Protein backbone atom coordinates (compact mmCIF):
# COMPACT_ATOMS: atom_id res chain seq x y z
CA UNK A 1 0.00 0.00 0.00
CA UNK A 2 2.71 2.49 1.01
CA UNK A 3 4.64 1.96 -2.22
CA UNK A 4 1.48 2.60 -4.21
CA UNK A 5 0.78 5.76 -2.22
CA UNK A 6 4.36 6.99 -2.72
CA UNK A 7 3.94 6.51 -6.48
CA UNK A 8 0.66 8.46 -6.41
CA UNK A 9 2.26 11.35 -4.53
CA UNK A 10 5.20 11.34 -6.93
CA UNK A 11 2.87 11.44 -9.93
CA UNK A 12 0.89 14.27 -8.35
CA UNK A 13 4.05 16.37 -8.08
CA UNK A 14 5.03 15.52 -11.67
CA UNK A 15 1.65 16.73 -12.95
CA UNK A 16 1.86 19.93 -10.87
CA UNK A 17 5.23 20.73 -12.46
CA UNK A 18 3.94 19.96 -15.97
CA UNK A 19 0.86 22.17 -15.51
CA UNK A 20 3.17 25.10 -14.75
CA UNK A 21 5.17 24.55 -17.95
CA UNK A 22 4.36 27.23 -20.62
CA UNK A 23 4.77 24.63 -23.39
CA UNK A 24 2.08 22.51 -21.78
CA UNK A 25 -0.33 25.38 -21.13
CA UNK A 26 -0.15 26.34 -24.80
CA UNK A 27 -1.14 22.81 -25.84
CA UNK A 28 -4.84 22.84 -24.97
CA UNK A 29 -5.46 19.11 -25.51
CA UNK A 30 -2.46 18.04 -23.40
CA UNK A 31 -3.21 20.62 -20.71
CA UNK A 32 -6.85 19.49 -20.48
CA UNK A 33 -5.84 15.83 -20.11
CA UNK A 34 -3.32 16.67 -17.38
CA UNK A 35 -5.81 18.90 -15.56
CA UNK A 36 -8.34 16.07 -15.57
CA UNK A 37 -5.74 13.63 -14.22
CA UNK A 38 -4.72 16.12 -11.52
CA UNK A 39 -8.32 16.61 -10.37
CA UNK A 40 -8.72 12.83 -10.10
CA UNK A 41 -5.43 12.22 -8.26
CA UNK A 42 -5.55 15.20 -5.86
CA UNK A 43 -8.16 13.79 -3.39
CA UNK A 44 -6.17 10.54 -3.24
CA UNK A 45 -2.93 12.46 -2.66
CA UNK A 46 -4.48 14.49 0.18
CA UNK A 47 -5.68 11.33 1.94
CA UNK A 48 -2.40 9.55 1.21
CA UNK A 49 -0.38 12.28 2.91
CA UNK A 50 -2.73 12.12 5.90
CA UNK A 51 -2.45 8.30 6.07
CA UNK A 52 1.36 8.26 5.81
CA UNK A 53 1.61 11.05 8.40
CA UNK A 54 -0.50 9.03 10.85
CA UNK A 55 1.66 5.99 10.25
CA UNK A 56 4.81 7.99 11.01
CA UNK A 57 3.30 9.35 14.23
CA UNK A 58 2.36 5.83 15.30
CA UNK A 59 5.88 4.56 14.53
CA UNK A 60 7.36 7.38 16.64
CA UNK A 61 5.01 6.55 19.52
CA UNK A 62 5.80 2.85 19.40
CA UNK A 63 9.50 3.63 19.41
CA UNK A 64 9.04 5.77 22.53
CA UNK A 65 6.99 3.06 24.25
CA UNK A 66 9.75 0.50 23.59
CA UNK A 67 12.41 2.63 25.26
CA UNK A 68 13.43 0.94 28.57
CA UNK A 69 13.76 4.20 30.48
CA UNK A 70 10.40 5.63 29.37
CA UNK A 71 8.53 7.22 32.29
CA UNK A 72 5.46 5.19 33.32
CA UNK A 73 3.10 8.15 33.23
CA UNK A 74 4.41 9.28 29.83
CA UNK A 75 4.17 5.72 28.57
CA UNK A 76 0.49 5.60 29.53
CA UNK A 77 -0.21 8.85 27.64
CA UNK A 78 1.69 7.66 24.55
CA UNK A 79 -0.10 4.28 24.58
CA UNK A 80 -3.48 6.04 24.68
CA UNK A 81 -2.40 8.26 21.80
CA UNK A 82 -1.18 5.19 19.88
CA UNK A 83 -4.61 3.59 20.33
CA UNK A 84 -6.30 6.69 18.83
CA UNK A 85 -3.76 6.75 15.99
CA UNK A 86 -4.49 3.12 15.10
CA UNK A 87 -8.20 3.92 14.88
CA UNK A 88 -7.49 7.01 12.75
CA UNK A 89 -5.24 4.92 10.47
CA UNK A 90 -8.02 2.34 10.07
CA UNK A 91 -10.50 5.08 9.12
CA UNK A 92 -8.04 6.62 6.65
CA UNK A 93 -7.33 3.18 5.17
CA UNK A 94 -11.07 2.70 4.55
CA UNK A 95 -11.28 6.09 2.80
CA UNK A 96 -8.25 5.25 0.67
CA UNK A 97 -9.79 1.90 -0.29
CA UNK A 98 -12.79 3.76 -1.68
CA UNK A 99 -10.66 6.37 -3.44
CA UNK A 100 -8.47 3.67 -5.01
CA UNK A 101 -11.35 1.65 -6.43
CA UNK A 102 -11.05 1.07 -10.19
CA UNK A 103 -12.43 4.08 -12.04
CA UNK A 104 -14.96 3.67 -14.80
CA UNK A 105 -13.30 5.42 -17.77
CA UNK A 106 -16.72 6.59 -18.94
CA UNK A 107 -17.75 8.28 -15.67
CA UNK A 108 -16.97 11.82 -16.85
CA UNK A 109 -18.66 11.41 -20.25
CA UNK A 110 -21.95 12.94 -21.31
CA UNK A 111 -24.74 10.48 -22.06
CA UNK A 112 -27.34 9.62 -24.66
CA UNK A 113 -30.58 8.81 -22.83
CA UNK A 114 -33.02 6.59 -24.76
CA UNK A 115 -36.49 5.84 -23.42
CA UNK A 116 -38.88 3.55 -25.30
CA UNK A 117 -42.45 2.61 -24.45
CA UNK A 118 -42.91 -1.13 -24.04
CA UNK A 119 -45.98 -3.14 -23.13
CA UNK A 120 -49.00 -1.09 -22.21
CA UNK A 121 -49.91 0.98 -25.26
CA UNK A 122 -50.77 4.62 -24.56
CA UNK A 123 -50.20 4.14 -20.83
CA UNK A 124 -46.63 2.96 -21.50
CA UNK A 125 -46.05 5.99 -23.72
CA UNK A 126 -47.32 8.31 -20.98
CA UNK A 127 -44.99 6.58 -18.51
CA UNK A 128 -42.10 7.15 -20.94
CA UNK A 129 -42.90 10.86 -20.79
CA UNK A 130 -43.00 10.68 -16.99
CA UNK A 131 -39.56 9.02 -16.90
CA UNK A 132 -38.12 11.63 -19.24
CA UNK A 133 -39.54 14.40 -17.06
CA UNK A 134 -38.07 12.73 -13.96
CA UNK A 135 -34.59 12.49 -15.49
CA UNK A 136 -34.78 16.02 -16.90
CA UNK A 137 -35.75 17.53 -13.56
CA UNK A 138 -32.99 15.64 -11.76
CA UNK A 139 -30.51 16.78 -14.40
CA UNK A 140 -31.57 20.40 -13.87
CA UNK A 141 -30.95 20.14 -10.10
CA UNK A 142 -27.40 18.93 -10.87
CA UNK A 143 -26.72 21.74 -13.34
CA UNK A 144 -26.71 19.38 -16.33
CA UNK A 145 -27.91 20.38 -19.80
CA UNK A 146 -30.63 18.35 -21.54
CA UNK A 147 -31.01 18.44 -25.33
CA UNK A 148 -33.73 16.39 -27.06
CA UNK A 149 -32.25 14.72 -30.14
CA UNK A 150 -35.30 12.80 -31.33
CA UNK A 151 -38.86 12.30 -30.13
CA UNK A 152 -41.72 10.19 -31.42
CA UNK A 153 -44.74 11.49 -29.53
CA UNK A 154 -48.22 10.03 -29.41
CA UNK A 155 -50.10 13.33 -29.56
CA UNK A 156 -51.66 12.79 -26.12
CA UNK A 157 -48.60 13.68 -24.04
CA UNK A 158 -46.72 10.41 -24.33
CA UNK A 159 -43.67 9.17 -26.22
CA UNK A 160 -43.23 5.96 -28.15
CA UNK A 161 -39.53 6.85 -28.07
CA UNK A 162 -37.49 9.83 -26.93
CA UNK A 163 -33.73 10.30 -27.21
CA UNK A 164 -31.81 13.10 -25.51
CA UNK A 165 -28.25 14.09 -24.70
CA UNK A 166 -27.46 15.05 -21.11
CA UNK A 167 -24.24 16.99 -20.67
CA UNK A 168 -22.29 18.02 -17.59
CA UNK A 169 -19.59 17.00 -15.15
CA UNK A 170 -19.80 13.30 -14.27
CA UNK A 171 -23.17 12.69 -15.94
CA UNK A 172 -22.52 9.04 -16.81
CA UNK A 173 -21.38 8.28 -13.25
CA UNK A 174 -24.81 9.37 -11.97
CA UNK A 175 -27.02 7.78 -14.63
CA UNK A 176 -25.13 4.61 -15.59
CA UNK A 177 -27.26 2.25 -13.47
CA UNK A 178 -30.55 3.36 -15.05
CA UNK A 179 -30.40 1.04 -18.08
CA UNK A 180 -33.06 -1.64 -17.99
CA UNK A 181 -36.81 -2.20 -17.89
CA UNK A 182 -38.85 0.16 -15.71
CA UNK A 183 -42.33 -1.02 -14.72
CA UNK A 184 -45.25 1.16 -13.59
CA UNK A 185 -48.36 0.08 -11.72
CA UNK A 186 -51.18 2.63 -11.61
CA UNK A 187 -54.77 3.36 -12.61
CA UNK A 188 -54.80 5.06 -16.04
CA UNK A 189 -56.88 8.22 -16.36
CA UNK A 190 -58.95 6.48 -19.03
CA UNK A 191 -59.74 3.53 -16.73
CA UNK A 192 -63.32 3.99 -15.50
CA UNK A 193 -63.38 0.89 -13.28
CA UNK A 194 -60.34 1.97 -11.25
CA UNK A 195 -58.40 -1.16 -12.19
CA UNK A 196 -54.62 -1.01 -11.79
CA UNK A 197 -52.68 -1.50 -15.02
CA UNK A 198 -49.07 -2.58 -15.39
CA UNK A 199 -46.99 -1.02 -18.16
CA UNK A 200 -43.29 -0.89 -18.93
CA UNK A 201 -40.59 1.18 -20.62
CA UNK A 202 -36.99 0.42 -21.43
CA UNK A 203 -34.22 2.90 -20.64
CA UNK A 204 -30.76 2.87 -22.20
CA UNK A 205 -27.87 5.01 -20.95
CA UNK A 206 -25.08 5.30 -23.51
CA UNK A 207 -21.82 7.18 -22.92
CA UNK A 208 -21.28 9.77 -25.64
CA UNK A 209 -18.55 8.55 -27.96
CA UNK A 210 -15.79 10.82 -29.18
CA UNK A 211 -14.49 10.61 -32.71
CA UNK A 212 -11.30 8.90 -31.50
CA UNK A 213 -13.40 6.14 -29.89
CA UNK A 214 -15.39 5.11 -32.93
CA UNK A 215 -14.33 5.46 -36.56
CA UNK A 216 -17.20 5.04 -38.99
CA UNK A 217 -16.41 4.53 -42.67
CA UNK A 218 -18.73 6.40 -45.01
CA UNK A 219 -19.06 3.32 -47.23
CA UNK A 220 -20.56 1.46 -44.24
CA UNK A 221 -23.50 3.86 -44.11
CA UNK A 222 -26.73 4.09 -46.04
CA UNK A 223 -28.31 7.51 -45.57
CA UNK A 224 -31.93 8.02 -46.56
CA UNK A 225 -33.76 11.35 -46.47
CA UNK A 226 -37.51 11.75 -46.42
CA UNK A 227 -40.25 14.13 -45.42
CA UNK A 228 -40.77 14.46 -41.70
CA UNK A 229 -44.16 13.51 -40.26
CA UNK A 230 -46.10 14.51 -37.17
CA UNK A 231 -45.73 17.68 -35.14
CA UNK A 232 -42.70 19.73 -36.03
CA UNK A 233 -43.49 23.06 -37.65
CA UNK A 234 -43.80 24.38 -41.18
CA UNK A 235 -41.07 22.18 -42.65
CA UNK A 236 -43.07 19.00 -41.98
CA UNK A 237 -44.16 17.24 -45.20
CA UNK A 238 -42.71 20.09 -47.31
CA UNK A 239 -38.97 19.39 -47.32
CA UNK A 240 -36.99 16.17 -47.08
CA UNK A 241 -35.39 17.09 -43.77
CA UNK A 242 -35.78 13.78 -41.93
CA UNK A 243 -32.75 11.47 -41.96
CA UNK A 244 -32.42 7.71 -41.54
CA UNK A 245 -28.90 6.32 -41.15
CA UNK A 246 -28.28 2.57 -41.43
CA UNK A 247 -24.92 1.19 -40.33
CA UNK A 248 -24.63 -1.76 -42.71
CA UNK A 249 -22.08 -3.93 -40.81
CA UNK A 250 -24.05 -3.90 -37.54
CA UNK A 251 -27.57 -3.34 -38.87
CA UNK A 252 -28.11 -0.44 -36.45
CA UNK A 253 -30.65 2.14 -37.69
CA UNK A 254 -31.04 5.67 -36.37
CA UNK A 255 -33.66 8.18 -37.49
CA UNK A 256 -33.97 11.86 -36.68
CA UNK A 257 -36.57 14.37 -37.87
CA UNK A 258 -36.93 16.87 -35.04
CA UNK A 259 -34.76 19.60 -36.54
CA UNK A 260 -35.83 21.84 -39.41
CA UNK A 261 -32.70 21.16 -41.48
CA UNK A 262 -31.47 17.92 -42.98
CA UNK A 263 -27.90 18.82 -41.92
CA UNK A 264 -28.85 19.12 -38.22
CA UNK A 265 -30.86 15.92 -38.28
CA UNK A 266 -27.95 14.06 -39.87
CA UNK A 267 -25.51 15.40 -37.24
CA UNK A 268 -27.78 14.31 -34.39
CA UNK A 269 -28.42 10.90 -35.92
CA UNK A 270 -24.65 10.37 -36.30
CA UNK A 271 -24.13 11.28 -32.64
CA UNK A 272 -26.66 8.64 -31.55
CA UNK A 273 -25.19 6.07 -33.93
CA UNK A 274 -21.68 6.65 -32.56
CA UNK A 275 -22.95 6.20 -29.00
CA UNK A 276 -24.77 2.96 -29.88
CA UNK A 277 -21.72 1.53 -31.66
CA UNK A 278 -19.48 2.52 -28.75
CA UNK A 279 -21.88 0.87 -26.29
CA UNK A 280 -22.09 -2.26 -28.48
CA UNK A 281 -18.29 -2.49 -28.64
CA UNK A 282 -17.95 -2.14 -24.86
CA UNK A 283 -20.70 -4.70 -24.23
CA UNK A 284 -18.87 -7.21 -26.40
CA UNK A 285 -15.66 -6.63 -24.43
CA UNK A 286 -17.58 -7.10 -21.16
CA UNK A 287 -19.07 -10.35 -22.43
CA UNK A 288 -15.59 -11.73 -23.17
CA UNK A 289 -14.37 -11.24 -19.61
CA UNK A 290 -14.02 -14.31 -17.42
CA UNK A 291 -16.45 -12.80 -14.92
CA UNK A 292 -18.98 -10.95 -17.00
CA UNK A 293 -19.61 -7.41 -15.82
CA UNK A 294 -18.37 -8.14 -12.30
CA UNK A 295 -18.77 -5.16 -10.00
CA UNK A 296 -21.86 -3.91 -11.83
CA UNK A 297 -25.27 -3.38 -10.27
CA UNK A 298 -27.35 -6.02 -12.04
CA UNK A 299 -26.43 -7.53 -15.36
CA UNK A 300 -26.70 -4.33 -17.39
CA UNK A 301 -29.06 -6.15 -19.75
CA UNK A 302 -31.77 -3.74 -20.91
CA UNK A 303 -34.38 -6.51 -20.77
CA UNK A 304 -33.73 -6.90 -17.04
CA UNK A 305 -36.52 -5.49 -14.87
CA UNK A 306 -34.70 -3.11 -12.59
CA UNK A 307 -37.38 -0.98 -10.95
CA UNK A 308 -41.11 -0.80 -10.21
CA UNK A 309 -43.05 2.42 -9.64
CA UNK A 310 -46.22 1.60 -7.71
CA UNK A 311 -48.50 4.66 -7.68
CA UNK A 312 -51.35 3.32 -5.47
CA UNK A 313 -48.83 2.56 -2.71
CA UNK A 314 -46.60 5.56 -3.42
CA UNK A 315 -43.47 3.41 -3.53
CA UNK A 316 -40.47 2.84 -5.78
CA UNK A 317 -38.63 -0.49 -5.57
CA UNK A 318 -35.23 -1.16 -7.11
CA UNK A 319 -35.11 -4.93 -7.52
CA UNK A 320 -31.33 -5.17 -7.96
CA UNK A 321 -30.46 -3.94 -4.49
CA UNK A 322 -33.75 -4.67 -2.69
CA UNK A 323 -34.40 -1.00 -1.93
CA UNK A 324 -37.93 0.35 -1.46
CA UNK A 325 -38.59 4.06 -0.95
CA UNK A 326 -42.04 5.43 -0.10
CA UNK A 327 -41.44 8.73 -1.86
CA UNK A 328 -42.65 8.07 -5.37
CA UNK A 329 -44.02 11.58 -5.93
CA UNK A 330 -40.69 13.19 -4.98
CA UNK A 331 -38.68 10.77 -7.12
CA UNK A 332 -40.93 11.30 -10.15
CA UNK A 333 -40.45 15.03 -9.52
CA UNK A 334 -36.68 14.63 -9.96
CA UNK A 335 -35.59 14.01 -6.35
CA UNK A 336 -33.48 10.98 -7.29
CA UNK A 337 -30.43 11.62 -5.10
CA UNK A 338 -31.17 9.01 -2.41
CA UNK A 339 -31.96 6.35 -5.00
CA UNK A 340 -28.88 6.98 -7.15
CA UNK A 341 -26.61 7.25 -4.10
CA UNK A 342 -27.83 3.85 -2.87
CA UNK A 343 -27.01 2.26 -6.23
CA UNK A 344 -23.53 3.79 -6.22
CA UNK A 345 -22.87 2.63 -2.64
CA UNK A 346 -23.96 -0.91 -3.54
CA UNK A 347 -21.72 -0.84 -6.61
CA UNK A 348 -18.73 0.31 -4.56
CA UNK A 349 -19.35 -2.45 -2.01
CA UNK A 350 -19.34 -5.00 -4.83
CA UNK A 351 -16.02 -3.64 -6.12
CA UNK A 352 -14.49 -3.77 -2.63
CA UNK A 353 -15.66 -7.35 -2.18
CA UNK A 354 -14.21 -8.30 -5.56
CA UNK A 355 -10.84 -6.83 -4.57
CA UNK A 356 -10.75 -8.95 -1.42
CA UNK A 357 -11.52 -12.19 -3.31
C-alpha positions as CSV (number, residue, x, y, z in Angstrom):
1,X,0.0,0.0,0.0
2,X,2.7,2.5,1.0
3,X,4.6,2.0,-2.2
4,X,1.5,2.6,-4.2
5,X,0.8,5.8,-2.2
6,X,4.4,7.0,-2.7
7,X,3.9,6.5,-6.5
8,X,0.7,8.5,-6.4
9,X,2.3,11.3,-4.5
10,X,5.2,11.3,-6.9
11,X,2.9,11.4,-9.9
12,X,0.9,14.3,-8.4
13,X,4.1,16.4,-8.1
14,X,5.0,15.5,-11.7
15,X,1.6,16.7,-13.0
16,X,1.9,19.9,-10.9
17,X,5.2,20.7,-12.5
18,X,3.9,20.0,-16.0
19,X,0.9,22.2,-15.5
20,X,3.2,25.1,-14.7
21,X,5.2,24.5,-18.0
22,X,4.4,27.2,-20.6
23,X,4.8,24.6,-23.4
24,X,2.1,22.5,-21.8
25,X,-0.3,25.4,-21.1
26,X,-0.1,26.3,-24.8
27,X,-1.1,22.8,-25.8
28,X,-4.8,22.8,-25.0
29,X,-5.5,19.1,-25.5
30,X,-2.5,18.0,-23.4
31,X,-3.2,20.6,-20.7
32,X,-6.9,19.5,-20.5
33,X,-5.8,15.8,-20.1
34,X,-3.3,16.7,-17.4
35,X,-5.8,18.9,-15.6
36,X,-8.3,16.1,-15.6
37,X,-5.7,13.6,-14.2
38,X,-4.7,16.1,-11.5
39,X,-8.3,16.6,-10.4
40,X,-8.7,12.8,-10.1
41,X,-5.4,12.2,-8.3
42,X,-5.6,15.2,-5.9
43,X,-8.2,13.8,-3.4
44,X,-6.2,10.5,-3.2
45,X,-2.9,12.5,-2.7
46,X,-4.5,14.5,0.2
47,X,-5.7,11.3,1.9
48,X,-2.4,9.5,1.2
49,X,-0.4,12.3,2.9
50,X,-2.7,12.1,5.9
51,X,-2.4,8.3,6.1
52,X,1.4,8.3,5.8
53,X,1.6,11.0,8.4
54,X,-0.5,9.0,10.8
55,X,1.7,6.0,10.3
56,X,4.8,8.0,11.0
57,X,3.3,9.4,14.2
58,X,2.4,5.8,15.3
59,X,5.9,4.6,14.5
60,X,7.4,7.4,16.6
61,X,5.0,6.5,19.5
62,X,5.8,2.8,19.4
63,X,9.5,3.6,19.4
64,X,9.0,5.8,22.5
65,X,7.0,3.1,24.3
66,X,9.7,0.5,23.6
67,X,12.4,2.6,25.3
68,X,13.4,0.9,28.6
69,X,13.8,4.2,30.5
70,X,10.4,5.6,29.4
71,X,8.5,7.2,32.3
72,X,5.5,5.2,33.3
73,X,3.1,8.2,33.2
74,X,4.4,9.3,29.8
75,X,4.2,5.7,28.6
76,X,0.5,5.6,29.5
77,X,-0.2,8.8,27.6
78,X,1.7,7.7,24.5
79,X,-0.1,4.3,24.6
80,X,-3.5,6.0,24.7
81,X,-2.4,8.3,21.8
82,X,-1.2,5.2,19.9
83,X,-4.6,3.6,20.3
84,X,-6.3,6.7,18.8
85,X,-3.8,6.8,16.0
86,X,-4.5,3.1,15.1
87,X,-8.2,3.9,14.9
88,X,-7.5,7.0,12.7
89,X,-5.2,4.9,10.5
90,X,-8.0,2.3,10.1
91,X,-10.5,5.1,9.1
92,X,-8.0,6.6,6.6
93,X,-7.3,3.2,5.2
94,X,-11.1,2.7,4.5
95,X,-11.3,6.1,2.8
96,X,-8.3,5.2,0.7
97,X,-9.8,1.9,-0.3
98,X,-12.8,3.8,-1.7
99,X,-10.7,6.4,-3.4
100,X,-8.5,3.7,-5.0
101,X,-11.4,1.6,-6.4
102,X,-11.1,1.1,-10.2
103,X,-12.4,4.1,-12.0
104,X,-15.0,3.7,-14.8
105,X,-13.3,5.4,-17.8
106,X,-16.7,6.6,-18.9
107,X,-17.7,8.3,-15.7
108,X,-17.0,11.8,-16.9
109,X,-18.7,11.4,-20.2
110,X,-22.0,12.9,-21.3
111,X,-24.7,10.5,-22.1
112,X,-27.3,9.6,-24.7
113,X,-30.6,8.8,-22.8
114,X,-33.0,6.6,-24.8
115,X,-36.5,5.8,-23.4
116,X,-38.9,3.6,-25.3
117,X,-42.4,2.6,-24.4
118,X,-42.9,-1.1,-24.0
119,X,-46.0,-3.1,-23.1
120,X,-49.0,-1.1,-22.2
121,X,-49.9,1.0,-25.3
122,X,-50.8,4.6,-24.6
123,X,-50.2,4.1,-20.8
124,X,-46.6,3.0,-21.5
125,X,-46.1,6.0,-23.7
126,X,-47.3,8.3,-21.0
127,X,-45.0,6.6,-18.5
128,X,-42.1,7.1,-20.9
129,X,-42.9,10.9,-20.8
130,X,-43.0,10.7,-17.0
131,X,-39.6,9.0,-16.9
132,X,-38.1,11.6,-19.2
133,X,-39.5,14.4,-17.1
134,X,-38.1,12.7,-14.0
135,X,-34.6,12.5,-15.5
136,X,-34.8,16.0,-16.9
137,X,-35.7,17.5,-13.6
138,X,-33.0,15.6,-11.8
139,X,-30.5,16.8,-14.4
140,X,-31.6,20.4,-13.9
141,X,-31.0,20.1,-10.1
142,X,-27.4,18.9,-10.9
143,X,-26.7,21.7,-13.3
144,X,-26.7,19.4,-16.3
145,X,-27.9,20.4,-19.8
146,X,-30.6,18.3,-21.5
147,X,-31.0,18.4,-25.3
148,X,-33.7,16.4,-27.1
149,X,-32.3,14.7,-30.1
150,X,-35.3,12.8,-31.3
151,X,-38.9,12.3,-30.1
152,X,-41.7,10.2,-31.4
153,X,-44.7,11.5,-29.5
154,X,-48.2,10.0,-29.4
155,X,-50.1,13.3,-29.6
156,X,-51.7,12.8,-26.1
157,X,-48.6,13.7,-24.0
158,X,-46.7,10.4,-24.3
159,X,-43.7,9.2,-26.2
160,X,-43.2,6.0,-28.1
161,X,-39.5,6.9,-28.1
162,X,-37.5,9.8,-26.9
163,X,-33.7,10.3,-27.2
164,X,-31.8,13.1,-25.5
165,X,-28.2,14.1,-24.7
166,X,-27.5,15.1,-21.1
167,X,-24.2,17.0,-20.7
168,X,-22.3,18.0,-17.6
169,X,-19.6,17.0,-15.2
170,X,-19.8,13.3,-14.3
171,X,-23.2,12.7,-15.9
172,X,-22.5,9.0,-16.8
173,X,-21.4,8.3,-13.2
174,X,-24.8,9.4,-12.0
175,X,-27.0,7.8,-14.6
176,X,-25.1,4.6,-15.6
177,X,-27.3,2.2,-13.5
178,X,-30.6,3.4,-15.1
179,X,-30.4,1.0,-18.1
180,X,-33.1,-1.6,-18.0
181,X,-36.8,-2.2,-17.9
182,X,-38.9,0.2,-15.7
183,X,-42.3,-1.0,-14.7
184,X,-45.2,1.2,-13.6
185,X,-48.4,0.1,-11.7
186,X,-51.2,2.6,-11.6
187,X,-54.8,3.4,-12.6
188,X,-54.8,5.1,-16.0
189,X,-56.9,8.2,-16.4
190,X,-59.0,6.5,-19.0
191,X,-59.7,3.5,-16.7
192,X,-63.3,4.0,-15.5
193,X,-63.4,0.9,-13.3
194,X,-60.3,2.0,-11.2
195,X,-58.4,-1.2,-12.2
196,X,-54.6,-1.0,-11.8
197,X,-52.7,-1.5,-15.0
198,X,-49.1,-2.6,-15.4
199,X,-47.0,-1.0,-18.2
200,X,-43.3,-0.9,-18.9
201,X,-40.6,1.2,-20.6
202,X,-37.0,0.4,-21.4
203,X,-34.2,2.9,-20.6
204,X,-30.8,2.9,-22.2
205,X,-27.9,5.0,-20.9
206,X,-25.1,5.3,-23.5
207,X,-21.8,7.2,-22.9
208,X,-21.3,9.8,-25.6
209,X,-18.5,8.6,-28.0
210,X,-15.8,10.8,-29.2
211,X,-14.5,10.6,-32.7
212,X,-11.3,8.9,-31.5
213,X,-13.4,6.1,-29.9
214,X,-15.4,5.1,-32.9
215,X,-14.3,5.5,-36.6
216,X,-17.2,5.0,-39.0
217,X,-16.4,4.5,-42.7
218,X,-18.7,6.4,-45.0
219,X,-19.1,3.3,-47.2
220,X,-20.6,1.5,-44.2
221,X,-23.5,3.9,-44.1
222,X,-26.7,4.1,-46.0
223,X,-28.3,7.5,-45.6
224,X,-31.9,8.0,-46.6
225,X,-33.8,11.3,-46.5
226,X,-37.5,11.7,-46.4
227,X,-40.2,14.1,-45.4
228,X,-40.8,14.5,-41.7
229,X,-44.2,13.5,-40.3
230,X,-46.1,14.5,-37.2
231,X,-45.7,17.7,-35.1
232,X,-42.7,19.7,-36.0
233,X,-43.5,23.1,-37.7
234,X,-43.8,24.4,-41.2
235,X,-41.1,22.2,-42.6
236,X,-43.1,19.0,-42.0
237,X,-44.2,17.2,-45.2
238,X,-42.7,20.1,-47.3
239,X,-39.0,19.4,-47.3
240,X,-37.0,16.2,-47.1
241,X,-35.4,17.1,-43.8
242,X,-35.8,13.8,-41.9
243,X,-32.8,11.5,-42.0
244,X,-32.4,7.7,-41.5
245,X,-28.9,6.3,-41.2
246,X,-28.3,2.6,-41.4
247,X,-24.9,1.2,-40.3
248,X,-24.6,-1.8,-42.7
249,X,-22.1,-3.9,-40.8
250,X,-24.1,-3.9,-37.5
251,X,-27.6,-3.3,-38.9
252,X,-28.1,-0.4,-36.5
253,X,-30.6,2.1,-37.7
254,X,-31.0,5.7,-36.4
255,X,-33.7,8.2,-37.5
256,X,-34.0,11.9,-36.7
257,X,-36.6,14.4,-37.9
258,X,-36.9,16.9,-35.0
259,X,-34.8,19.6,-36.5
260,X,-35.8,21.8,-39.4
261,X,-32.7,21.2,-41.5
262,X,-31.5,17.9,-43.0
263,X,-27.9,18.8,-41.9
264,X,-28.9,19.1,-38.2
265,X,-30.9,15.9,-38.3
266,X,-27.9,14.1,-39.9
267,X,-25.5,15.4,-37.2
268,X,-27.8,14.3,-34.4
269,X,-28.4,10.9,-35.9
270,X,-24.7,10.4,-36.3
271,X,-24.1,11.3,-32.6
272,X,-26.7,8.6,-31.6
273,X,-25.2,6.1,-33.9
274,X,-21.7,6.6,-32.6
275,X,-23.0,6.2,-29.0
276,X,-24.8,3.0,-29.9
277,X,-21.7,1.5,-31.7
278,X,-19.5,2.5,-28.7
279,X,-21.9,0.9,-26.3
280,X,-22.1,-2.3,-28.5
281,X,-18.3,-2.5,-28.6
282,X,-18.0,-2.1,-24.9
283,X,-20.7,-4.7,-24.2
284,X,-18.9,-7.2,-26.4
285,X,-15.7,-6.6,-24.4
286,X,-17.6,-7.1,-21.2
287,X,-19.1,-10.4,-22.4
288,X,-15.6,-11.7,-23.2
289,X,-14.4,-11.2,-19.6
290,X,-14.0,-14.3,-17.4
291,X,-16.5,-12.8,-14.9
292,X,-19.0,-11.0,-17.0
293,X,-19.6,-7.4,-15.8
294,X,-18.4,-8.1,-12.3
295,X,-18.8,-5.2,-10.0
296,X,-21.9,-3.9,-11.8
297,X,-25.3,-3.4,-10.3
298,X,-27.4,-6.0,-12.0
299,X,-26.4,-7.5,-15.4
300,X,-26.7,-4.3,-17.4
301,X,-29.1,-6.1,-19.7
302,X,-31.8,-3.7,-20.9
303,X,-34.4,-6.5,-20.8
304,X,-33.7,-6.9,-17.0
305,X,-36.5,-5.5,-14.9
306,X,-34.7,-3.1,-12.6
307,X,-37.4,-1.0,-10.9
308,X,-41.1,-0.8,-10.2
309,X,-43.0,2.4,-9.6
310,X,-46.2,1.6,-7.7
311,X,-48.5,4.7,-7.7
312,X,-51.3,3.3,-5.5
313,X,-48.8,2.6,-2.7
314,X,-46.6,5.6,-3.4
315,X,-43.5,3.4,-3.5
316,X,-40.5,2.8,-5.8
317,X,-38.6,-0.5,-5.6
318,X,-35.2,-1.2,-7.1
319,X,-35.1,-4.9,-7.5
320,X,-31.3,-5.2,-8.0
321,X,-30.5,-3.9,-4.5
322,X,-33.7,-4.7,-2.7
323,X,-34.4,-1.0,-1.9
324,X,-37.9,0.4,-1.5
325,X,-38.6,4.1,-0.9
326,X,-42.0,5.4,-0.1
327,X,-41.4,8.7,-1.9
328,X,-42.7,8.1,-5.4
329,X,-44.0,11.6,-5.9
330,X,-40.7,13.2,-5.0
331,X,-38.7,10.8,-7.1
332,X,-40.9,11.3,-10.1
333,X,-40.4,15.0,-9.5
334,X,-36.7,14.6,-10.0
335,X,-35.6,14.0,-6.4
336,X,-33.5,11.0,-7.3
337,X,-30.4,11.6,-5.1
338,X,-31.2,9.0,-2.4
339,X,-32.0,6.3,-5.0
340,X,-28.9,7.0,-7.1
341,X,-26.6,7.2,-4.1
342,X,-27.8,3.8,-2.9
343,X,-27.0,2.3,-6.2
344,X,-23.5,3.8,-6.2
345,X,-22.9,2.6,-2.6
346,X,-24.0,-0.9,-3.5
347,X,-21.7,-0.8,-6.6
348,X,-18.7,0.3,-4.6
349,X,-19.4,-2.4,-2.0
350,X,-19.3,-5.0,-4.8
351,X,-16.0,-3.6,-6.1
352,X,-14.5,-3.8,-2.6
353,X,-15.7,-7.4,-2.2
354,X,-14.2,-8.3,-5.6
355,X,-10.8,-6.8,-4.6
356,X,-10.8,-8.9,-1.4
357,X,-11.5,-12.2,-3.3
